[in-house]
């Protein structure tokens, strides 16, 4: 569950001085009932966050689905009863959270199913390409994916800009000496650097922006050198829903995609007032 204090920040941004429309039009003590409806098929997420926000303002909430459930267009997913002003005050923030999280979860589920149909051993992971990490990372998990790093503090990931300043083997040596407990991952773009990274003791090698054919060459070379079992192989860059199965066929461990968060399409959910109480 995402902390309520984090969620309330979105409401404070949306209504810094209250909901003037509802305050002007809706009687203060009017009670109402409402429903939130899925407007498309997919994986629903963000229900617990929406529930926490509505309940914080005294609205009674009945969830008709659980986070991570598959829902169909037209399904009622939440029923609400309470002060009409409060329902309308929370409405857009709750729908925005649900729409984004459900959009991510739906996309992740679709891609993980495509991958698992080819190779059940390969994981699908998101990346840090988001500013809404708590919500987005939870949505990835609900969709059946892996979070990858939650923050810069979680694991060591040596990327191209690090290697522009420190040679690859030296960077790995320093990283291994820095902590016994942090995973050390290195991003490479060539067969030569992949072999260097494996020999230097990297735990994970990210093959970035490589074609399936280039990745296969790296995998074969690692096997020849007796290095494949020492490292996890992650592939990233240029991977889409259309070509992801070409990567899933390979002897890899993880496929990571920034597109799971940085360009996701919101899931369509709607709140409808169904009557006065």
Residue frames as qw, qx, qy, qz and C-alpha x, y, z in Angstrom:
[[0.000, 0.887, 0.462, 0.000, 0.00, 0.00, 0.00],
 [0.375, 0.477, -0.024, 0.794, 1.31, 3.43, -0.97],
 [0.239, -0.325, -0.526, 0.749, 1.49, 5.82, 2.04],
 [0.084, 0.827, 0.556, -0.011, -1.55, 8.08, 2.34],
 [0.212, -0.785, 0.042, 0.580, 0.67, 11.12, 2.80],
 [0.284, -0.173, 0.630, 0.702, 2.13, 10.50, -0.67],
 [0.146, 0.510, 0.775, 0.345, -1.33, 10.20, -2.25],
 [0.077, -0.850, -0.423, 0.305, -2.66, 13.33, -0.57],
 [0.273, -0.461, 0.271, 0.800, 0.01, 15.39, -2.31],
 [0.142, 0.232, 0.710, 0.650, -1.82, 14.82, -5.60],
 [0.107, -0.771, -0.627, -0.044, -5.06, 16.12, -4.11],
 [0.295, -0.733, -0.108, 0.603, -3.30, 19.16, -2.70],
 [0.238, -0.193, 0.493, 0.814, -1.94, 19.90, -6.16],
 [0.028, 0.422, 0.762, 0.491, -5.35, 19.43, -7.82],
 [0.279, -0.799, -0.422, -0.325, -7.31, 21.50, -5.31],
 [0.437, 0.139, -0.422, 0.782, -4.97, 23.81, -3.39],
 [0.177, -0.045, 0.305, -0.934, -7.89, 25.98, -2.26],
 [0.491, 0.262, 0.692, -0.459, -10.73, 23.47, -2.47],
 [0.219, 0.306, 0.799, 0.468, -13.14, 22.40, -5.22],
 [0.138, 0.238, 0.150, -0.950, -14.84, 25.71, -5.92],
 [0.408, -0.068, -0.601, -0.684, -17.30, 24.25, -8.43],
 [0.477, -0.342, -0.809, 0.012, -18.75, 21.72, -5.99],
 [0.217, -0.329, -0.517, 0.760, -18.72, 24.27, -3.17],
 [0.199, 0.146, -0.111, -0.963, -20.68, 26.69, -5.35],
 [0.530, -0.001, -0.538, -0.655, -23.18, 24.21, -6.78],
 [0.612, -0.183, -0.769, -0.029, -23.59, 21.20, -4.46],
 [0.554, -0.717, 0.002, -0.422, -25.37, 21.61, -1.07],
 [0.038, -0.628, 0.704, -0.328, -22.96, 21.04, 1.83],
 [0.511, -0.203, 0.745, -0.378, -24.87, 18.14, 3.41],
 [0.811, 0.320, -0.172, -0.458, -26.02, 16.34, 0.26],
 [0.549, -0.300, 0.778, 0.047, -25.31, 12.59, 0.39],
 [0.681, 0.500, -0.299, -0.442, -24.89, 10.58, -2.80],
 [0.811, -0.146, 0.551, 0.127, -23.93, 7.19, -4.16],
 [0.417, 0.748, -0.397, -0.331, -21.62, 6.59, -7.11],
 [0.940, -0.010, 0.305, 0.152, -19.80, 3.87, -8.98],
 [0.001, 0.701, -0.570, -0.429, -16.45, 3.67, -10.74],
 [0.886, 0.341, 0.278, -0.146, -16.65, 1.70, -13.96],
 [0.473, -0.282, 0.622, 0.557, -14.03, 0.15, -16.23],
 [0.519, 0.679, 0.010, -0.519, -14.43, 1.54, -19.74],
 [0.584, 0.540, -0.577, -0.187, -12.21, -1.09, -21.36],
 [0.975, -0.153, -0.154, 0.047, -10.86, -4.62, -20.81],
 [0.403, 0.639, -0.496, 0.427, -7.60, -5.00, -18.91],
 [0.625, -0.210, -0.599, 0.454, -5.85, -5.38, -15.57],
 [0.256, -0.879, -0.157, -0.370, -7.14, -3.09, -12.85],
 [0.626, -0.087, -0.392, 0.669, -4.77, -1.44, -10.38],
 [0.056, 0.286, -0.144, 0.946, -4.83, 1.46, -7.95],
 [0.521, -0.560, -0.534, -0.360, -7.98, 0.32, -6.15],
 [0.629, -0.465, -0.445, 0.437, -6.37, 0.35, -2.72],
 [0.297, -0.046, -0.044, 0.953, -5.00, 3.84, -3.32],
 [0.255, -0.403, -0.377, -0.794, -8.40, 5.14, -4.48],
 [0.616, -0.546, -0.565, -0.057, -10.06, 3.50, -1.46],
 [0.536, -0.312, -0.352, 0.701, -7.59, 5.14, 0.93],
 [0.084, 0.114, 0.094, 0.985, -8.25, 8.61, -0.53],
 [0.429, -0.468, -0.457, -0.623, -12.04, 8.33, -0.47],
 [0.666, -0.500, -0.538, 0.129, -12.08, 6.86, 3.04],
 [0.418, -0.073, -0.270, 0.864, -9.79, 9.63, 4.30],
 [0.172, -0.119, -0.057, -0.976, -12.62, 12.05, 3.50],
 [0.420, 0.076, 0.627, -0.651, -15.32, 9.91, 5.08],
 [0.683, 0.261, -0.333, -0.596, -16.70, 8.24, 1.95],
 [0.763, -0.140, 0.609, -0.165, -17.75, 4.61, 2.33],
 [0.366, 0.546, -0.641, -0.397, -16.03, 2.38, -0.24],
 [0.853, -0.022, 0.504, -0.134, -16.87, -1.12, -1.41],
 [0.059, 0.518, -0.718, -0.460, -14.34, -2.68, -3.78],
 [0.877, 0.254, 0.185, -0.364, -15.90, -4.98, -6.37],
 [0.852, 0.420, -0.244, 0.194, -12.52, -6.20, -7.66],
 [0.700, -0.605, 0.143, 0.351, -8.98, -6.61, -6.36],
 [0.093, 0.835, -0.442, -0.315, -5.78, -5.00, -7.59],
 [0.142, -0.377, 0.873, 0.273, -4.33, -7.18, -10.33],
 [0.570, 0.351, 0.716, -0.198, -7.70, -8.62, -11.39],
 [0.109, 0.113, 0.651, 0.743, -8.71, -8.81, -15.02],
 [0.302, 0.519, 0.488, -0.633, -11.80, -6.69, -15.67],
 [0.332, 0.419, 0.694, 0.482, -14.11, -6.22, -18.64],
 [0.048, -0.191, -0.169, -0.966, -15.54, -3.07, -20.17],
 [0.522, -0.454, -0.343, -0.636, -18.60, -2.02, -18.17],
 [0.651, -0.289, -0.641, 0.286, -17.60, -3.76, -14.93],
 [0.352, -0.865, 0.042, -0.354, -18.34, -1.84, -11.74],
 [0.683, 0.215, -0.528, 0.457, -15.10, -1.91, -9.79],
 [0.190, -0.066, -0.555, 0.807, -15.88, 0.44, -6.88],
 [0.249, -0.728, -0.551, -0.324, -19.13, 1.50, -5.18],
 [0.242, 0.121, -0.341, 0.900, -19.16, 4.75, -3.16],
 [0.320, -0.760, -0.531, -0.195, -21.56, 6.26, -0.62],
 [0.477, -0.401, -0.298, 0.723, -21.06, 9.54, 1.18],
 [0.029, 0.783, 0.134, -0.607, -20.97, 13.30, 1.04],
 [0.678, 0.660, 0.289, 0.144, -21.40, 14.37, -2.59],
 [0.111, 0.957, -0.266, 0.016, -18.84, 17.18, -2.34],
 [0.494, -0.583, 0.639, 0.094, -16.22, 14.78, -0.96],
 [0.796, 0.232, 0.541, 0.143, -16.87, 12.21, -3.69],
 [0.535, 0.817, 0.131, 0.170, -16.41, 14.85, -6.38],
 [0.186, -0.910, 0.368, 0.033, -13.39, 16.33, -4.60],
 [0.566, -0.412, 0.696, 0.159, -11.50, 13.02, -4.74],
 [0.826, 0.454, 0.292, -0.162, -12.89, 11.86, -8.10],
 [0.596, 0.766, -0.241, 0.004, -10.27, 13.04, -10.58],
 [0.101, -0.690, 0.704, -0.134, -7.23, 12.26, -8.45],
 [0.695, -0.116, 0.686, -0.183, -8.49, 8.73, -7.78],
 [0.815, 0.526, 0.220, -0.101, -9.31, 8.15, -11.44],
 [0.354, 0.831, -0.429, 0.010, -5.92, 9.50, -12.54],
 [0.321, -0.524, 0.778, -0.132, -4.11, 7.14, -10.20],
 [0.760, 0.127, 0.616, -0.166, -6.23, 4.16, -11.23],
 [0.698, 0.700, 0.025, -0.149, -5.97, 5.02, -14.91],
 [0.230, 0.774, -0.589, 0.017, -2.18, 5.23, -14.90],
 [0.397, -0.384, 0.817, -0.167, -1.58, 2.20, -12.71],
 [0.781, 0.272, 0.520, -0.211, -4.08, 0.09, -14.64],
 [0.607, 0.756, -0.191, -0.151, -2.56, 1.18, -17.94],
 [0.043, 0.658, -0.749, 0.065, 0.87, 0.04, -16.77],
 [0.556, -0.152, 0.780, -0.243, -0.43, -3.21, -15.28],
 [0.795, 0.471, 0.275, -0.265, -2.36, -4.01, -18.45],
 [0.507, 0.758, -0.404, -0.074, 0.65, -3.41, -20.69],
 [0.161, -0.539, 0.813, -0.150, 2.96, -5.41, -18.42],
 [0.710, 0.048, 0.650, -0.267, 0.52, -8.35, -18.33],
 [0.764, 0.609, 0.027, -0.212, 0.22, -8.31, -22.11],
 [0.365, 0.735, -0.570, 0.032, 3.99, -8.35, -22.59],
 [0.351, -0.410, 0.810, -0.229, 4.70, -10.93, -19.89],
 [0.812, 0.216, 0.474, -0.264, 2.16, -13.27, -21.47],
 [0.677, 0.695, -0.218, -0.105, 3.83, -12.83, -24.85],
 [0.102, 0.674, -0.716, 0.151, 7.24, -13.57, -23.33],
 [0.525, -0.247, 0.754, -0.307, 6.13, -16.53, -21.22],
 [0.865, 0.372, 0.169, -0.290, 4.45, -18.12, -24.22],
 [0.650, 0.641, -0.398, 0.088, 7.93, -18.37, -25.76],
 [0.553, 0.234, -0.627, 0.496, 10.18, -18.70, -22.70],
 [0.574, -0.725, -0.330, -0.189, 8.70, -18.94, -19.17],
 [0.732, -0.319, -0.210, 0.564, 12.13, -18.35, -17.62],
 [0.313, 0.292, 0.075, 0.900, 12.47, -14.77, -18.91],
 [0.140, -0.666, -0.520, 0.516, 11.27, -11.89, -16.71],
 [0.212, 0.698, 0.294, 0.617, 9.90, -8.55, -17.92],
 [0.435, -0.492, -0.358, 0.664, 11.08, -5.53, -15.93],
 [0.123, 0.963, 0.199, 0.131, 10.40, -1.81, -15.84],
 [0.583, 0.227, -0.189, 0.756, 13.09, 0.83, -15.45],
 [0.266, -0.516, -0.383, 0.718, 13.55, 4.11, -13.56],
 [0.086, 0.177, 0.378, 0.905, 12.14, 6.18, -16.44],
 [0.324, -0.694, -0.572, -0.292, 9.35, 7.67, -14.31],
 [0.009, 0.407, -0.369, 0.836, 8.76, 10.34, -11.69],
 [0.711, -0.325, 0.077, -0.619, 5.86, 8.44, -10.05],
 [0.306, 0.345, -0.884, 0.071, 7.93, 5.50, -8.86],
 [0.317, -0.045, 0.809, -0.492, 5.80, 4.21, -5.95],
 [0.700, 0.367, 0.265, -0.553, 2.66, 4.01, -8.10],
 [0.628, 0.562, -0.438, -0.313, 4.38, 2.84, -11.28],
 [0.142, 0.389, -0.901, 0.126, 6.53, 0.20, -9.64],
 [0.468, 0.069, 0.739, -0.479, 3.55, -1.26, -7.78],
 [0.720, 0.471, 0.040, -0.508, 1.59, -1.34, -11.04],
 [0.439, 0.522, -0.713, -0.163, 4.43, -3.27, -12.72],
 [0.114, -0.177, 0.932, -0.296, 4.30, -5.87, -9.95],
 [0.590, 0.273, 0.509, -0.564, 0.51, -6.14, -10.23],
 [0.678, 0.548, -0.239, -0.427, 0.88, -6.76, -13.95],
 [0.988, -0.028, 0.133, 0.079, 3.27, -9.63, -13.28],
 [0.595, 0.672, -0.243, 0.368, 6.54, -7.86, -14.04],
 [0.712, -0.282, -0.266, 0.586, 9.75, -7.12, -12.14],
 [0.117, -0.959, -0.148, 0.213, 10.54, -3.67, -10.70],
 [0.623, 0.501, -0.168, 0.576, 14.24, -3.55, -11.68],
 [0.351, -0.042, -0.429, 0.831, 15.84, -0.84, -9.51],
 [0.132, -0.834, -0.531, 0.072, 13.45, 1.24, -7.44],
 [0.081, -0.991, 0.070, 0.085, 16.08, 3.93, -6.91],
 [0.462, 0.723, -0.457, 0.231, 19.73, 4.80, -7.41],
 [0.341, -0.597, 0.621, -0.376, 20.38, 3.38, -3.95],
 [0.928, -0.058, 0.192, -0.314, 19.21, -0.17, -4.67],
 [0.902, 0.045, 0.308, 0.299, 21.91, -1.62, -6.88],
 [0.217, -0.617, 0.398, 0.643, 25.00, -0.62, -8.79],
 [0.699, 0.569, 0.421, 0.102, 24.32, -0.10, -12.49],
 [0.335, -0.501, 0.356, 0.715, 27.37, 1.06, -14.44],
 [0.576, 0.717, 0.385, -0.078, 26.19, 2.80, -17.60],
 [0.669, 0.524, 0.152, 0.505, 27.79, 4.41, -20.63],
 [0.010, 0.911, -0.089, 0.403, 28.31, 7.78, -18.94],
 [0.701, -0.649, 0.292, 0.049, 30.16, 6.11, -16.06],
 [0.857, 0.023, 0.341, 0.386, 32.32, 4.26, -18.57],
 [0.422, 0.815, 0.056, 0.393, 33.08, 7.51, -20.35],
 [0.204, -0.880, 0.297, -0.309, 34.92, 8.49, -17.18],
 [0.491, -0.501, 0.704, -0.112, 36.27, 5.21, -15.79],
 [0.364, 0.294, -0.818, -0.335, 37.42, 2.12, -17.80],
 [0.793, -0.199, -0.350, -0.457, 35.04, -0.84, -17.63],
 [0.762, -0.070, -0.590, 0.258, 37.24, -3.26, -15.66],
 [0.226, 0.151, -0.460, 0.845, 38.27, -0.54, -13.22],
 [0.474, -0.287, -0.023, -0.832, 34.65, 0.50, -12.73],
 [0.846, -0.222, -0.425, -0.232, 33.62, -3.06, -11.88],
 [0.612, 0.049, -0.574, 0.542, 36.60, -3.49, -9.56],
 [0.039, -0.216, 0.329, -0.918, 35.66, -0.32, -7.68],
 [0.652, -0.266, -0.186, -0.685, 32.00, -1.34, -7.53],
 [0.828, -0.146, -0.541, 0.026, 32.81, -4.78, -6.13],
 [0.455, 0.059, -0.526, 0.716, 35.07, -3.22, -3.50],
 [0.231, -0.359, 0.057, -0.903, 32.42, -0.65, -2.58],
 [0.672, -0.191, 0.352, -0.623, 29.94, -3.21, -1.23],
 [0.077, -0.128, 0.987, 0.055, 29.67, -6.95, -0.76],
 [0.302, 0.386, 0.787, -0.374, 25.88, -6.73, -0.73],
 [0.425, 0.641, 0.031, -0.638, 25.00, -4.68, -3.80],
 [0.776, 0.367, 0.473, 0.199, 24.40, -6.33, -7.16],
 [0.136, -0.586, 0.365, 0.710, 26.79, -4.97, -9.79],
 [0.655, 0.567, 0.497, 0.056, 25.28, -4.57, -13.24],
 [0.232, -0.450, 0.384, 0.772, 27.09, -3.22, -16.30],
 [0.615, 0.692, 0.245, -0.289, 25.56, -1.86, -19.49],
 [0.374, -0.351, 0.627, 0.586, 27.48, -2.85, -22.63],
 [0.606, 0.628, 0.043, -0.486, 26.93, -2.48, -26.35],
 [0.527, 0.585, -0.590, -0.178, 29.48, -4.92, -27.79],
 [0.954, -0.056, -0.292, 0.026, 30.63, -8.51, -27.56],
 [0.537, 0.366, -0.458, 0.607, 34.09, -7.40, -26.45],
 [0.195, -0.450, 0.371, -0.789, 32.75, -5.38, -23.52],
 [0.857, -0.282, -0.093, -0.421, 30.34, -8.15, -22.52],
 [0.882, 0.058, -0.387, 0.262, 33.28, -10.56, -22.18],
 [0.270, 0.413, -0.426, 0.758, 35.30, -7.97, -20.27],
 [0.501, -0.451, 0.161, -0.721, 32.39, -7.41, -17.88],
 [0.942, -0.195, -0.198, -0.186, 31.89, -11.11, -17.23],
 [0.762, 0.184, -0.409, 0.466, 35.60, -11.70, -16.65],
 [0.096, 0.447, -0.352, 0.817, 35.76, -8.72, -14.31],
 [0.143, -0.183, -0.854, 0.466, 33.03, -10.18, -12.08],
 [0.390, -0.091, -0.066, -0.914, 29.85, -8.36, -13.03],
 [0.365, 0.146, 0.837, -0.380, 26.71, -9.97, -11.59],
 [0.524, 0.655, 0.523, -0.153, 24.42, -8.77, -14.37],
 [0.254, -0.170, 0.461, 0.833, 25.27, -7.70, -17.92],
 [0.442, 0.687, 0.378, -0.435, 22.80, -5.49, -19.73],
 [0.424, 0.104, 0.609, 0.662, 23.08, -5.87, -23.49],
 [0.168, 0.683, 0.279, -0.654, 21.86, -2.50, -24.69],
 [0.476, 0.706, -0.114, -0.513, 20.44, -1.75, -28.13],
 [0.135, -0.326, 0.880, 0.319, 21.58, -5.05, -29.63],
 [0.698, 0.132, -0.392, -0.585, 19.70, -7.08, -32.22],
 [0.923, -0.209, 0.234, -0.223, 18.69, -10.66, -31.38],
 [0.877, 0.390, -0.182, 0.215, 21.47, -11.85, -33.67],
 [0.224, 0.670, -0.467, 0.532, 24.09, -9.79, -31.85],
 [0.606, -0.499, 0.402, -0.472, 22.81, -11.02, -28.50],
 [0.996, 0.037, 0.029, -0.070, 23.05, -14.62, -29.68],
 [0.646, 0.541, -0.369, 0.393, 26.71, -14.04, -30.57],
 [0.161, -0.630, 0.498, -0.574, 27.37, -12.71, -27.06],
 [0.842, -0.289, 0.266, -0.370, 25.62, -15.68, -25.46],
 [0.955, 0.242, -0.135, 0.103, 27.59, -18.18, -27.53],
 [0.411, 0.613, -0.448, 0.504, 30.86, -16.45, -26.67],
 [0.437, -0.562, 0.442, -0.546, 30.04, -16.44, -22.97],
 [0.964, -0.107, 0.138, -0.200, 29.28, -20.15, -23.12],
 [0.809, 0.440, -0.284, 0.267, 32.51, -20.91, -24.96],
 [0.202, 0.591, -0.491, 0.607, 34.47, -19.04, -22.29],
 [0.506, -0.288, -0.767, 0.269, 32.60, -20.79, -19.47],
 [0.068, 0.023, -0.297, 0.952, 31.17, -17.47, -18.29],
 [0.373, -0.376, -0.483, -0.697, 27.44, -17.74, -19.02],
 [0.613, -0.495, -0.616, 0.017, 26.52, -19.35, -15.71],
 [0.433, -0.188, -0.378, 0.796, 28.33, -16.63, -13.76],
 [0.057, 0.137, 0.023, -0.989, 26.10, -13.77, -14.90],
 [0.372, 0.625, 0.632, -0.267, 22.51, -12.81, -15.45],
 [0.237, 0.089, 0.489, 0.835, 21.79, -11.41, -18.90],
 [0.224, 0.704, 0.454, -0.498, 19.42, -8.49, -19.31],
 [0.339, 0.269, 0.513, 0.741, 18.49, -7.05, -22.70],
 [0.038, 0.770, 0.388, -0.505, 17.15, -3.56, -23.23],
 [0.009, 0.557, -0.291, -0.778, 16.71, -0.89, -25.89],
 [0.328, 0.262, -0.596, -0.685, 14.67, -1.00, -29.07],
 [0.031, -0.172, -0.984, 0.037, 12.31, -3.66, -27.70],
 [0.448, -0.023, -0.062, -0.892, 8.62, -3.30, -28.51],
 [0.720, 0.075, 0.524, -0.450, 5.45, -5.35, -28.20],
 [0.790, 0.520, -0.145, -0.292, 5.90, -6.32, -31.83],
 [0.608, 0.528, -0.580, 0.120, 9.44, -7.72, -31.52],
 [0.440, -0.601, 0.544, -0.387, 9.65, -8.80, -27.86],
 [0.958, -0.045, 0.243, -0.145, 9.12, -12.47, -28.69],
 [0.732, 0.576, -0.292, 0.218, 12.23, -12.43, -30.88],
 [0.034, 0.641, -0.592, 0.488, 14.22, -11.60, -27.73],
 [0.745, -0.334, 0.374, -0.440, 12.30, -14.03, -25.53],
 [0.955, 0.239, -0.169, -0.054, 13.55, -16.92, -27.69],
 [0.438, 0.612, -0.540, 0.377, 17.09, -16.29, -26.50],
 [0.739, -0.290, -0.518, 0.317, 18.85, -17.77, -23.45],
 [0.084, 0.472, -0.223, 0.849, 18.47, -14.56, -21.44],
 [0.251, -0.294, -0.778, 0.495, 17.12, -13.74, -17.98],
 [0.036, 0.687, 0.432, -0.584, 15.42, -10.34, -18.14],
 [0.273, 0.502, 0.427, 0.700, 13.92, -8.01, -20.74],
 [0.164, -0.578, -0.394, 0.695, 13.64, -4.42, -19.47],
 [0.211, 0.578, 0.500, 0.610, 11.58, -1.68, -21.08],
 [0.079, -0.171, -0.259, 0.947, 11.34, 2.00, -20.20],
 [0.297, -0.191, -0.469, -0.810, 8.18, 2.16, -22.31],
 [0.385, -0.434, -0.811, 0.075, 6.25, 0.37, -19.56],
 [0.263, -0.676, -0.443, 0.527, 6.20, 3.69, -17.70],
 [0.174, -0.392, 0.119, 0.896, 7.46, 6.57, -19.83],
 [0.276, 0.122, -0.442, -0.845, 4.90, 6.22, -22.64],
 [0.073, 0.271, 0.952, -0.123, 2.10, 4.13, -21.21],
 [0.291, -0.343, -0.421, -0.788, -1.49, 4.75, -22.32],
 [0.322, -0.124, 0.569, -0.746, -3.90, 5.39, -19.47],
 [0.070, -0.308, -0.947, -0.066, -6.60, 2.83, -18.77],
 [0.272, -0.350, -0.235, -0.865, -10.10, 4.32, -19.12],
 [0.244, -0.407, -0.815, 0.331, -12.10, 4.44, -15.88],
 [0.161, -0.462, -0.222, -0.843, -15.09, 6.64, -15.09],
 [0.023, -0.240, -0.735, 0.634, -16.97, 7.75, -11.99],
 [0.260, -0.402, -0.529, -0.701, -20.76, 8.12, -12.30],
 [0.288, -0.041, 0.531, -0.796, -23.12, 9.52, -9.68],
 [0.199, -0.221, -0.909, -0.293, -26.01, 7.04, -9.49],
 [0.367, -0.689, -0.543, -0.310, -28.30, 8.87, -7.08],
 [0.156, -0.573, 0.340, -0.729, -28.93, 11.04, -4.03],
 [0.444, -0.193, -0.834, 0.267, -29.27, 9.54, -0.56]]
